[in-house]
Amino acid sequence: MTGQQKGPPAYVSAHGLLRDRVVVITAAAGAGIGGATARRCLEEGARVLLSDAHERRLAASREALAGEFGADQVAALPCDVTSDEQVRALYAAALEWFGRVDVAVNNAGLGGTAELVDMTDEQWDRVVDVTLGGTMRCTRAALRAMRGRGGGAIVNNASVIGWRAQRGQSHYAAAKAGVMALTRCAALEAAEQGIRVNAVSPSLAMHPHLAKVTSPELLEELTAREAFGRSAEPWEVANVIVFLASGYSSYLTGEVVSVSSQHP
């Protein structure tokens, strides 16, 4: 049975978990998980390089966060994660501006709804290229930036849909399952460098963009599956990302952490 409908808990105060760390976050503009993660990392003392394919939203996010946390704490660079050239430029900029990269949060992904029988190759390729290919390119670039430094943390954004079936989501589910497998394999390869690679797997985190691209009926159905009777706040997912990026998870690698109260 699901629990009673409740509002979100009180916002968790910062504890300096990422003090003096340099964090690169993709899909970090706006009010979704990436934006919430950028804010949480800054609150925890990090310097952050924001990235997003939406240049105007990215500039607005950077301006707002710089005004709150200081211009020297936050930078921004547009990046399309389907372009290896742009991904490499993102990490080159991080090394030039901040001198190192300690944490990478690979949040970029693309959804869509289409029954497989009607799905075009273009629909499949676009979702997989952004969601899985983009995560691969960013993980590869982060590993190259971190190697030889004795440590680092990479956090990928997967989804419970990589484990659970949902109609119309074969391309997205396959991509997110791929992100989980990529995370586990990369973790084994990176361990000798002291670099940890983990993933979060959210179920339903509500934000304005999701409400625009998902029908009210589907959102109601998905919410009904949650044990708490509500969707997650993006900052609740961000809290787990910060945990995986911090020293509190020093012995975790190759793990996919479910950020979900969803039941079958």
C-alpha positions in Angstrom: 0.0 0.0 0.0 1.1 3.5 -0.6 1.6 6.0 2.2 -0.6 9.0 2.9 0.0 11.9 0.6 2.6 14.1 2.1 4.6 17.2 1.2 8.4 17.1 0.9 10.5 17.1 4.0 12.4 20.2 5.2 15.4 21.1 3.0 18.6 19.6 4.4 21.2 22.1 5.5 24.8 22.0 4.1 27.7 20.3 5.9 30.7 21.2 3.7 30.8 17.8 2.1 32.4 19.1 -1.1 34.5 22.0 0.2 37.1 23.0 -2.3 36.1 20.4 -4.8 35.7 21.2 -8.5 32.5 19.7 -10.0 31.4 19.5 -13.6 27.7 19.0 -14.2 25.9 18.4 -17.5 22.3 19.4 -18.1 22.6 21.8 -15.2 20.4 24.6 -16.3 16.9 25.1 -15.1 14.9 23.5 -12.3 15.5 19.8 -12.8 17.9 17.4 -11.1 21.0 19.0 -12.7 20.1 22.5 -11.5 19.3 21.2 -8.0 22.6 19.3 -8.0 24.5 22.5 -9.0 22.9 24.4 -6.1 23.6 21.6 -3.6 27.3 21.3 -4.7 27.7 25.0 -4.3 26.1 24.9 -0.9 28.4 22.1 0.1 31.4 24.3 -0.8 32.3 23.2 -4.3 33.3 25.3 -7.3 31.1 24.3 -10.2 31.3 24.3 -14.0 27.7 24.2 -15.3 27.0 22.9 -18.7 23.8 22.5 -20.8 22.8 22.5 -24.4 20.3 25.3 -23.8 22.6 28.3 -23.9 20.0 30.9 -22.7 18.8 28.9 -19.8 22.5 28.1 -18.9 23.5 31.8 -18.9 20.5 32.6 -16.7 21.3 29.8 -14.2 24.9 30.8 -14.0 24.1 34.5 -13.4 21.6 33.6 -10.6 24.0 31.2 -8.9 27.0 33.5 -9.3 25.0 36.3 -7.7 24.3 34.0 -4.7 27.5 32.1 -4.3 30.1 34.3 -5.9 31.3 34.7 -9.5 34.5 32.8 -8.7 32.6 29.8 -7.5 30.6 29.1 -10.6 31.3 29.1 -14.4 29.3 27.9 -17.4 30.0 26.5 -20.8 27.4 25.3 -23.3 27.9 21.6 -24.4 26.0 19.2 -26.6 26.9 15.8 -25.2 26.5 14.1 -28.6 29.6 16.0 -29.7 32.9 14.6 -28.5 34.6 17.8 -29.5 32.3 19.9 -27.2 32.7 17.4 -24.4 36.5 17.5 -24.6 36.3 21.3 -24.7 34.2 21.3 -21.6 36.8 19.4 -19.6 39.6 21.4 -21.1 37.8 24.5 -19.8 37.4 23.0 -16.4 41.2 22.3 -16.2 42.0 25.8 -17.5 39.7 27.7 -15.2 39.9 25.6 -12.0 43.1 23.6 -12.4 41.5 20.2 -11.9 38.3 18.1 -11.9 37.3 16.3 -8.7 33.7 15.3 -9.5 31.7 14.8 -12.6 27.9 14.5 -12.6 26.7 13.2 -15.9 23.1 14.2 -15.9 22.2 14.8 -19.5 19.5 12.6 -21.0 16.7 12.7 -23.4 13.3 11.0 -23.2 10.3 10.5 -25.4 7.3 8.2 -25.8 6.8 5.9 -28.8 5.6 2.3 -29.1 8.4 0.2 -30.6 6.3 -0.9 -33.5 6.0 2.7 -34.6 9.4 4.0 -33.5 11.7 5.3 -36.2 15.4 4.8 -36.3 15.8 8.5 -35.8 13.8 8.4 -32.6 15.8 5.5 -31.2 19.2 6.9 -32.2 18.5 10.3 -30.8 17.5 9.1 -27.3 20.3 6.5 -27.1 22.9 9.0 -28.4 22.1 11.6 -25.9 21.3 9.4 -22.9 23.9 6.6 -23.3 26.4 8.0 -25.8 26.5 11.3 -24.0 27.1 9.6 -20.6 29.9 7.6 -22.2 31.6 10.6 -23.7 31.4 12.6 -20.5 32.6 9.6 -18.4 35.5 9.1 -20.7 36.5 12.8 -20.6 36.2 12.9 -16.8 38.4 9.8 -16.5 41.0 11.4 -18.7 40.9 14.6 -16.6 41.1 12.8 -13.3 43.7 10.1 -14.0 47.0 10.5 -12.3 45.6 12.6 -9.5 44.9 9.7 -7.1 41.2 10.1 -7.0 37.9 11.5 -8.2 34.2 10.7 -8.3 31.9 10.3 -11.3 28.1 10.1 -10.8 25.9 9.1 -13.7 22.1 9.6 -13.8 20.3 6.4 -14.6 16.6 5.7 -14.0 14.4 3.0 -12.4 13.1 2.5 -15.9 16.4 0.7 -16.6 15.1 -2.0 -14.4 11.3 -1.8 -14.8 9.3 -2.0 -18.0 7.0 0.8 -19.2 5.2 1.1 -22.4 6.5 3.5 -25.0 9.9 3.7 -23.4 12.0 1.0 -25.0 14.6 3.4 -26.3 14.9 5.3 -23.0 14.8 2.1 -20.9 17.5 0.5 -23.1 19.7 3.7 -22.8 19.3 3.9 -19.0 20.1 0.2 -18.6 23.1 0.9 -20.7 24.1 3.7 -18.3 24.0 1.2 -15.4 26.2 -1.3 -17.2 28.6 1.4 -18.3 28.8 2.6 -14.7 29.8 -0.8 -13.4 32.4 -1.5 -16.1 33.9 1.9 -15.9 34.2 1.6 -12.1 36.3 -1.6 -12.5 38.6 0.1 -14.9 38.9 3.3 -12.9 39.5 1.7 -9.5 43.3 1.4 -10.0 43.4 5.2 -10.4 41.4 5.7 -7.1 38.4 7.0 -9.2 34.9 6.0 -8.1 32.1 5.6 -10.6 28.5 5.3 -9.4 25.0 6.1 -10.6 21.7 7.3 -9.1 18.5 5.7 -10.4 15.5 8.1 -9.7 11.9 7.1 -10.2 9.9 10.3 -10.4 11.4 13.7 -9.6 8.9 16.5 -10.4 10.0 19.7 -12.1 8.4 22.1 -14.6 10.0 20.6 -17.7 8.7 17.1 -16.9 5.2 18.4 -16.4 5.4 20.0 -19.9 6.4 16.7 -21.7 4.4 14.2 -19.7 0.6 13.8 -19.6 -1.2 14.5 -16.3 -2.6 11.0 -16.5 0.8 9.4 -16.6 2.2 11.6 -13.9 -0.8 10.7 -11.7 -0.2 7.0 -12.4 3.5 7.1 -11.7 2.9 9.1 -8.5 0.4 6.5 -7.3 3.2 3.9 -7.4 5.3 5.8 -4.9 5.2 4.6 -1.3 5.3 8.2 0.0 2.4 9.2 -2.2 4.4 11.9 -3.9 7.1 12.5 -6.4 10.6 13.3 -5.2 11.9 16.9 -5.1 14.9 17.3 -7.5 17.0 18.3 -4.4 16.3 15.0 -2.8 17.9 13.2 -5.8 20.7 15.8 -5.6 21.4 14.9 -2.0 22.2 11.4 -3.0 24.4 12.6 -5.9 26.3 14.7 -3.4 26.7 11.7 -1.1 28.2 9.7 -3.9 30.5 12.5 -4.8 31.7 13.0 -1.2 34.1 11.2 1.0 31.1 9.6 2.8 30.9 7.1 0.0 34.6 6.4 -0.2 34.1 2.6 -0.5 31.3 2.7 -3.0 32.1 2.1 -6.7 30.2 0.4 -9.5 26.9 0.9 -7.6 23.5 2.0 -8.9 21.6 3.6 -6.0 17.9 3.7 -6.4 16.4 7.1 -5.3 12.9 5.9 -5.3 10.0 4.9 -3.1 8.3 3.1 -6.0 6.9 -0.3 -5.6 6.1 -2.8 -8.4 
